[in-house]
Structures are given as C-alpha cells and as structure tokens.
Amino acid sequence: MRLGRLALEAALAVPGVVSGHAGRMGLAFTNDSGERLEGVVATALADGSVGLELHLEAELVPLRPLGDVVRAAVAARAGSEHRLGPVDVRFEDVSEPDEAATRPSA
C-alpha cells in the first residue's frame, strides 16, 4: 500500500510525531509488500479514494494543532497522483520528556 507508506513517512517527518502506533490491541497496521506499517489503517472507499487512519505516538505538545499539521503533510505528500480520502489522526500515546534532559546540570 504505497499511499499508506507515504502517509506514515509524511507524518513521521512532522516535528512532534514520535512514531506510528499499532494501538492498544495491536490492530492498527497495514501490510505493504510483506512489511507491517504500524499505525496505518487504509480503507478503499466507494468513490475510489483511500481513507486513512493514522495512529501515532507524539511528544508532549498540543495535539489538535499537531493533527492538523499531520493531515496537511499527508495531503501534500500524496499530491494529485493518489486519490486520498479523509485522513483521521489519532494519538495513541504521548511521550514524556526524557528525565535526563530536564535535570539541571551539576
């Protein structure tokens, strides 16, 4: 599923996105040529387009604006070569800042 791979790559390039996430039950993935794309669920729609669900892990940032940026990045990456349908962005987990990075230096 080329569009799923493009969407995941576009999402991962957005600052604040950490990784794709298979969800609590491990079911949010798509297979692409035998490779499991964690965090991508693609659905063929009746109008010929492909709807995407992106399940992501993010840094501790405002999530609604991050989702908007991810959707825009996916649309730009898909371009006119793919019939992209709706893109639903779900944040499955939030990474806390690394404790070592937040400790004052001695």
PyRosetta script that sets phi, psi and omega in degrees:
from pyrosetta import init, pose_from_sequence

init()
pose = pose_from_sequence("MRLGRLALEAALAVPGVVSGHAGRMGLAFTNDSGERLEGVVATALADGSVGLELHLEAELVPLRPLGDVVRAAVAARAGSEHRLGPVDVRFEDVSEPDEAATRPSA")
pose.set_psi(1, 91.6)
pose.set_omega(1, -176.6)
pose.set_phi(2, -59.5)
pose.set_psi(2, -41.8)
pose.set_omega(2, -178.7)
pose.set_phi(3, -63.7)
pose.set_psi(3, -38.6)
pose.set_omega(3, 177.3)
pose.set_phi(4, -62.0)
pose.set_psi(4, -42.8)
pose.set_omega(4, 178.4)
pose.set_phi(5, -64.6)
pose.set_psi(5, -44.8)
pose.set_omega(5, 178.3)
pose.set_phi(6, -59.5)
pose.set_psi(6, -43.0)
pose.set_omega(6, -179.2)
pose.set_phi(7, -64.2)
pose.set_psi(7, -43.8)
pose.set_omega(7, 179.7)
pose.set_phi(8, -64.9)
pose.set_psi(8, -43.0)
pose.set_omega(8, 177.8)
pose.set_phi(9, -61.1)
pose.set_psi(9, -42.0)
pose.set_omega(9, 179.1)
pose.set_phi(10, -64.2)
pose.set_psi(10, -43.1)
pose.set_omega(10, 179.8)
pose.set_phi(11, -63.5)
pose.set_psi(11, -43.5)
pose.set_omega(11, -177.7)
pose.set_phi(12, -68.2)
pose.set_psi(12, -19.9)
pose.set_omega(12, 178.3)
pose.set_phi(13, -81.9)
pose.set_psi(13, -9.6)
pose.set_omega(13, -179.5)
pose.set_phi(14, -82.0)
pose.set_psi(14, 125.7)
pose.set_omega(14, 177.0)
pose.set_phi(15, -57.8)
pose.set_psi(15, 131.9)
pose.set_omega(15, -178.6)
pose.set_phi(16, 106.3)
pose.set_psi(16, -19.2)
pose.set_omega(16, 176.2)
pose.set_phi(17, -90.8)
pose.set_psi(17, 127.6)
pose.set_omega(17, -176.6)
pose.set_phi(18, -93.6)
pose.set_psi(18, -47.7)
pose.set_omega(18, -175.5)
pose.set_phi(19, -167.6)
pose.set_psi(19, 169.0)
pose.set_omega(19, 166.9)
pose.set_phi(20, -77.1)
pose.set_psi(20, 154.9)
pose.set_omega(20, -175.3)
pose.set_phi(21, -138.1)
pose.set_psi(21, 128.3)
pose.set_omega(21, -177.3)
pose.set_phi(22, -75.6)
pose.set_psi(22, -1.6)
pose.set_omega(22, 179.0)
pose.set_phi(23, 86.8)
pose.set_psi(23, 169.8)
pose.set_omega(23, -177.0)
pose.set_phi(24, -59.7)
pose.set_psi(24, -35.7)
pose.set_omega(24, -178.2)
pose.set_phi(25, -94.7)
pose.set_psi(25, -2.7)
pose.set_omega(25, 179.0)
pose.set_phi(26, 74.2)
pose.set_psi(26, 21.0)
pose.set_omega(26, -174.9)
pose.set_phi(27, -103.9)
pose.set_psi(27, -1.3)
pose.set_omega(27, -178.5)
pose.set_phi(28, -91.5)
pose.set_psi(28, 84.1)
pose.set_omega(28, 178.3)
pose.set_phi(29, -156.8)
pose.set_psi(29, 162.1)
pose.set_omega(29, 175.0)
pose.set_phi(30, -132.3)
pose.set_psi(30, 143.8)
pose.set_omega(30, 175.2)
pose.set_phi(31, -91.2)
pose.set_psi(31, 135.7)
pose.set_omega(31, 177.0)
pose.set_phi(32, -131.1)
pose.set_psi(32, 106.0)
pose.set_omega(32, 179.9)
pose.set_phi(33, 52.1)
pose.set_psi(33, 43.9)
pose.set_omega(33, 177.7)
pose.set_phi(34, 84.5)
pose.set_psi(34, -4.8)
pose.set_omega(34, 178.0)
pose.set_phi(35, -102.0)
pose.set_psi(35, 136.3)
pose.set_omega(35, -179.7)
pose.set_phi(36, -85.3)
pose.set_psi(36, 120.4)
pose.set_omega(36, 176.9)
pose.set_phi(37, -96.5)
pose.set_psi(37, 95.0)
pose.set_omega(37, -177.6)
pose.set_phi(38, -67.6)
pose.set_psi(38, 131.8)
pose.set_omega(38, 176.5)
pose.set_phi(39, 93.6)
pose.set_psi(39, 4.7)
pose.set_omega(39, -179.2)
pose.set_phi(40, -121.3)
pose.set_psi(40, 124.8)
pose.set_omega(40, 172.2)
pose.set_phi(41, -123.4)
pose.set_psi(41, 119.1)
pose.set_omega(41, -178.6)
pose.set_phi(42, -110.0)
pose.set_psi(42, 137.6)
pose.set_omega(42, -179.4)
pose.set_phi(43, -130.8)
pose.set_psi(43, 124.8)
pose.set_omega(43, 174.7)
pose.set_phi(44, -74.4)
pose.set_psi(44, 126.6)
pose.set_omega(44, -177.8)
pose.set_phi(45, -100.8)
pose.set_psi(45, 160.6)
pose.set_omega(45, -175.3)
pose.set_phi(46, -59.7)
pose.set_psi(46, -29.2)
pose.set_omega(46, -178.6)
pose.set_phi(47, -83.2)
pose.set_psi(47, 4.5)
pose.set_omega(47, 178.7)
pose.set_phi(48, 92.3)
pose.set_psi(48, -4.8)
pose.set_omega(48, 178.0)
pose.set_phi(49, -88.1)
pose.set_psi(49, 172.7)
pose.set_omega(49, 179.1)
pose.set_phi(50, -119.6)
pose.set_psi(50, 120.2)
pose.set_omega(50, 174.6)
pose.set_phi(51, -87.3)
pose.set_psi(51, 143.6)
pose.set_omega(51, -178.5)
pose.set_phi(52, -124.6)
pose.set_psi(52, 140.1)
pose.set_omega(52, 166.2)
pose.set_phi(53, -112.1)
pose.set_psi(53, 126.3)
pose.set_omega(53, 175.5)
pose.set_phi(54, -111.3)
pose.set_psi(54, 119.7)
pose.set_omega(54, 178.3)
pose.set_phi(55, -106.0)
pose.set_psi(55, 116.3)
pose.set_omega(55, -168.7)
pose.set_phi(56, -128.6)
pose.set_psi(56, 158.7)
pose.set_omega(56, 166.8)
pose.set_phi(57, -106.0)
pose.set_psi(57, 137.1)
pose.set_omega(57, -176.8)
pose.set_phi(58, -127.4)
pose.set_psi(58, 162.9)
pose.set_omega(58, 170.4)
pose.set_phi(59, -74.3)
pose.set_psi(59, 170.9)
pose.set_omega(59, 179.5)
pose.set_phi(60, -77.1)
pose.set_psi(60, 82.7)
pose.set_omega(60, -179.5)
pose.set_phi(61, -136.5)
pose.set_psi(61, 166.4)
pose.set_omega(61, 175.2)
pose.set_phi(62, -59.6)
pose.set_psi(62, 120.1)
pose.set_omega(62, -170.6)
pose.set_phi(63, -79.1)
pose.set_psi(63, -36.8)
pose.set_omega(63, -178.8)
pose.set_phi(64, -61.0)
pose.set_psi(64, -49.4)
pose.set_omega(64, 176.7)
pose.set_phi(65, -63.2)
pose.set_psi(65, -34.9)
pose.set_omega(65, 178.4)
pose.set_phi(66, -63.6)
pose.set_psi(66, -42.0)
pose.set_omega(66, 177.3)
pose.set_phi(67, -59.9)
pose.set_psi(67, -40.3)
pose.set_omega(67, 178.1)
pose.set_phi(68, -62.8)
pose.set_psi(68, -42.5)
pose.set_omega(68, 179.3)
pose.set_phi(69, -65.6)
pose.set_psi(69, -40.2)
pose.set_omega(69, 178.1)
pose.set_phi(70, -61.7)
pose.set_psi(70, -47.0)
pose.set_omega(70, 179.2)
pose.set_phi(71, -58.4)
pose.set_psi(71, -43.9)
pose.set_omega(71, 179.5)
pose.set_phi(72, -64.6)
pose.set_psi(72, -40.0)
pose.set_omega(72, 179.4)
pose.set_phi(73, -65.1)
pose.set_psi(73, -40.3)
pose.set_omega(73, 179.1)
pose.set_phi(74, -65.6)
pose.set_psi(74, -44.6)
pose.set_omega(74, 179.5)
pose.set_phi(75, -61.8)
pose.set_psi(75, -41.9)
pose.set_omega(75, 179.3)
pose.set_phi(76, -65.1)
pose.set_psi(76, -40.6)
pose.set_omega(76, -178.9)
pose.set_phi(77, -69.2)
pose.set_psi(77, -37.4)
pose.set_omega(77, -179.9)
pose.set_phi(78, -69.1)
pose.set_psi(78, -35.8)
pose.set_omega(78, 179.0)
pose.set_phi(79, 58.3)
pose.set_psi(79, -158.6)
pose.set_omega(79, -178.8)
pose.set_phi(80, -88.7)
pose.set_psi(80, -4.8)
pose.set_omega(80, -177.8)
pose.set_phi(81, -76.1)
pose.set_psi(81, -17.5)
pose.set_omega(81, -180.0)
pose.set_phi(82, -122.3)
pose.set_psi(82, 147.6)
pose.set_omega(82, 175.8)
pose.set_phi(83, -91.4)
pose.set_psi(83, 83.9)
pose.set_omega(83, -178.0)
pose.set_phi(84, -81.1)
pose.set_psi(84, 126.0)
pose.set_omega(84, 174.3)
pose.set_phi(85, -92.4)
pose.set_psi(85, -152.6)
pose.set_omega(85, 179.8)
pose.set_phi(86, -63.8)
pose.set_psi(86, 144.9)
pose.set_omega(86, 176.8)
pose.set_phi(87, -118.1)
pose.set_psi(87, 113.4)
pose.set_omega(87, 180.0)
pose.set_phi(88, -101.1)
pose.set_psi(88, 123.5)
pose.set_omega(88, -179.3)
pose.set_phi(89, -108.7)
pose.set_psi(89, 124.6)
pose.set_omega(89, 178.8)
pose.set_phi(90, -124.3)
pose.set_psi(90, 129.9)
pose.set_omega(90, 177.8)
pose.set_phi(91, -96.9)
pose.set_psi(91, 111.8)
pose.set_omega(91, -176.1)
pose.set_phi(92, -85.4)
pose.set_psi(92, -25.2)
pose.set_omega(92, -177.0)
pose.set_phi(93, -155.4)
pose.set_psi(93, 155.2)
pose.set_omega(93, 176.7)
pose.set_phi(94, -125.2)
pose.set_psi(94, 129.9)
pose.set_omega(94, 178.9)
pose.set_phi(95, -86.6)
pose.set_psi(95, 132.9)
pose.set_omega(95, 175.5)
pose.set_phi(96, -83.4)
pose.set_psi(96, 152.0)
pose.set_omega(96, 178.7)
pose.set_phi(97, -57.8)
pose.set_psi(97, 147.3)
pose.set_omega(97, 178.4)
pose.set_phi(98, -62.8)
pose.set_psi(98, 125.1)
pose.set_omega(98, -177.9)
pose.set_phi(99, -58.5)
pose.set_psi(99, -37.7)
pose.set_omega(99, -179.6)
pose.set_phi(100, -62.6)
pose.set_psi(100, -35.5)
pose.set_omega(100, -178.0)
pose.set_phi(101, -74.0)
pose.set_psi(101, -21.7)
pose.set_omega(101, -177.1)
pose.set_phi(102, -98.1)
pose.set_psi(102, -6.2)
pose.set_omega(102, 178.0)
pose.set_phi(103, -74.6)
pose.set_psi(103, 139.7)
pose.set_omega(103, 176.3)
pose.set_phi(104, -66.8)
pose.set_psi(104, 144.4)
pose.set_omega(104, -179.9)
pose.set_phi(105, -75.2)
pose.set_psi(105, 147.6)
pose.set_omega(105, -175.6)
pose.set_phi(106, -85.9)
pose.dump_pdb("model.pdb")
